[in-house]
Amino acid sequence: MSRYAGGANVERELIHHLLKKGYACMRAAGSGKTSYPSPDIFAGKHGKMLAIEVKSSKKDVVYIEKNEIDELLRWASIAQCIPIVAVKFKNKGWKFFNNFEKVSDKFYAFSFDKGEEVF
């Protein structure tokens, strides 16, 4: 399975998770492959709108490039919604982040221990 296909499958899994919780969702196919910022998933429920960047990892910490988080924050600001990073930690489950910890000039870190179970 290609890296793109694996990422798309994780995004679809999250959409099913959100739908079961009553959210309206849509996946932005090809997000990250355009010069325009766009989240992987856009979801909403009772006026609470979310712009979600989705990642998966076998490790307990995920590092995401600063420019990718900057684009998520810019998109969420324009759309006036909540920016979320959702990480599927293999063999541990989903964690959600809306506080972003910058660890260098180039990366943000997302640790299993610091994520939320729900948002």
C-alpha positions in Angstrom: 0.0 0.0 0.0 1.4 3.4 -0.9 1.9 6.1 1.7 -0.9 8.2 0.1 -3.3 5.2 0.2 -2.4 4.5 3.9 -3.0 8.2 4.8 -6.3 8.2 2.9 -7.5 5.1 4.7 -6.7 6.7 8.1 -8.6 9.8 7.1 -11.6 7.7 6.1 -11.4 5.8 9.4 -11.6 9.2 11.2 -14.6 10.3 9.2 -16.5 7.1 10.2 -15.5 7.8 13.8 -16.8 11.4 13.6 -20.0 10.4 11.8 -20.8 8.0 14.6 -20.5 10.9 17.0 -23.0 13.0 15.0 -20.6 15.2 13.0 -21.2 16.2 9.4 -17.8 15.5 7.6 -16.1 15.8 4.3 -12.6 14.7 3.3 -10.5 17.1 1.2 -9.1 14.6 -1.3 -5.6 15.6 -2.4 -5.1 18.0 0.5 -1.4 18.7 0.8 -0.9 18.3 -2.9 -2.0 21.8 -3.8 -0.4 25.1 -3.3 -3.4 26.3 -1.4 -3.8 25.4 2.3 -6.5 22.9 3.1 -7.2 20.6 6.0 -7.6 16.8 5.5 -11.1 16.8 7.0 -13.7 19.5 7.6 -16.3 18.6 10.2 -19.1 20.3 12.1 -21.7 19.7 14.7 -24.1 22.2 16.3 -22.1 25.2 15.1 -18.8 23.7 16.2 -16.7 23.6 13.1 -13.3 21.8 12.9 -10.4 21.9 10.4 -8.5 18.6 10.9 -5.1 17.6 9.9 -4.7 13.8 10.1 -1.6 11.7 10.8 -0.7 8.2 11.8 2.3 6.8 13.5 3.8 3.7 15.0 5.8 5.8 17.4 4.5 7.7 20.5 5.5 11.1 19.1 4.7 12.6 15.7 6.7 15.5 14.3 4.9 17.7 11.8 6.6 20.4 9.7 5.9 24.0 10.8 4.6 25.0 7.4 2.0 22.3 7.5 0.7 23.5 10.9 0.9 27.1 9.8 -1.3 26.3 6.8 -3.8 24.5 9.0 -3.9 27.5 11.3 -4.2 30.0 8.4 -7.1 28.0 6.9 -8.9 27.6 10.2 -8.5 31.4 10.9 -10.1 32.2 7.5 -12.9 29.7 8.0 -13.3 30.7 11.6 -13.2 27.2 12.9 -11.1 25.1 15.4 -7.8 23.7 14.1 -7.3 20.1 15.2 -4.5 17.6 14.7 -5.8 14.1 14.9 -3.2 11.3 15.2 -3.9 7.6 15.0 -1.2 6.0 17.1 -0.9 2.4 15.9 -2.0 -0.1 18.5 -3.0 2.7 20.9 -5.8 4.6 19.2 -6.8 8.2 18.3 -5.6 11.3 20.1 -6.7 14.9 19.3 -4.7 18.1 19.7 -5.7 21.7 19.6 -2.7 23.0 21.5 0.4 22.9 19.4 3.9 22.5 20.9 6.6 23.9 18.7 9.9 22.0 19.4 12.1 23.8 16.9 12.0 26.4 14.1 10.9 23.6 11.7 8.7 21.2 13.7 5.8 20.7 16.0 5.6 17.6 18.2 2.4 15.7 19.1 2.8 13.1 21.9 0.4 10.3 22.7 0.6 11.3 26.4 -0.5 14.9 25.7 -3.4 14.2 23.3 -7.1 14.2 24.2 -9.4 11.2 23.7 -12.2 13.4 22.4 -12.7 17.0 21.3 
